[in-house]
Amino acid sequence: MTAADYAPPRWLRNAHVQSALGSSPLRRRNAERRLAAIGARTQAHIIETDGGVRLHGLHSAVDGVAPRGLVLLLHGWEGSVDSNYMRLTAAQLLARGFEVFRLNFRDHGDTHHLNEGLFHSNRIDEVVQATAQIARMFPLRPLSVAGYSLGGNFALRLALRAPEAGLPLAHVASVCPVLDPARTMESMENGLRFYLWYFERKWRDSLARKRELFPGVHDFDDRTLGLSMRPLTQWMVERHTDFGTLDRYFDGYSVAGQRLAQLQVPVSILMAADDPVIPVAGFRELELPANARLEVASWGGHCGFLENAQLDGFAERWIADRMEKLASA
């Protein structure tokens, strides 16, 4: 099963339709039903990393099934463990005999109360440490990682960090990952305003929640919350990171160009040529080793890849297929 097999009906070949329907309430109900129908046992975990950072996650397994492996799922920016694609991917993997651990990044999925500091995209160390702890919690399962959008970026950086961190990753799958954050910002600024509005609104809500929980630490005013994406990101970088400038911050989590050339973990990347958020041009410029595979579908929008009127997703099946093939090798 490859990107060439993805052929949605004509009415689903619009990138904006794909992107919008992917996070729609209709698909949410489908995701809830699909995951519930598996009958998995799900347990919440709080994982504490260096410096007292606490991250929340959900481990799911089907009783009586010998696990073929454990797959760590990472959501996109302002998503959560309950995002539609997270639930549907979990359902696909559980149905094929895998256990699943869905991890919330800091300040995602109603976890703002767990840490004082704000989330930002360069907080890779705590995700590496959390992944190492998850591997220790479930030591007899081959561990793989799959992520969407910003979660796909984190997944690729986990793959890069794995040898040095001693992470026993068997495989990493990444769907529509952020490669070059600077180009992604420009793409949203110059594209359909809906995407910028969508992420601005969700980020403002997240920051307002953080201010409510930690008023002594976060005392920014409503004027700050009213800033548009670029100046708001600049404000966050200057006050809540050590990067100093937006360019250095973006460079800190870029995986564009030659940055993936030294990958030692097998990697699969799925991208849509019509993604309205992340420019596909950057994927044509990637330098990848022999153990990495890039697949570009003609359609799919941003993390959509919907296949039919039931809003079934090709990307979820694609991830499960990659993991299943690896487990059978």
ABEGO torsion letter per residue (X at the ends): XBAAABBBBAAAABAAAAAAAAABAAAAAAAAAAAAAAGBBBBBBBBBBBGGBBBBBBBBBBBGBBBAEBBBBBBBBGBBAABAAAAAAAAAAAAAGBBBBBBBBBGBGGAAAABABBBBAABAAAAAAAAAAAAAABAABBBBBBBBEAAAAAAAAAAAAAAAAGBBBABBBBBGBBABAAAAAAAAAABBAAAAAAAAAAAAAAAAAAAAABAAABABBAAAAABBAAAAAAAAAAAABAAGBAAAAAAAABABEAAAAABABBBBBBBBAABAABBAAAAAABBBBAABBBBBBABGEBGBGBABAAGBBAAAAAAAAAAAAAAAX
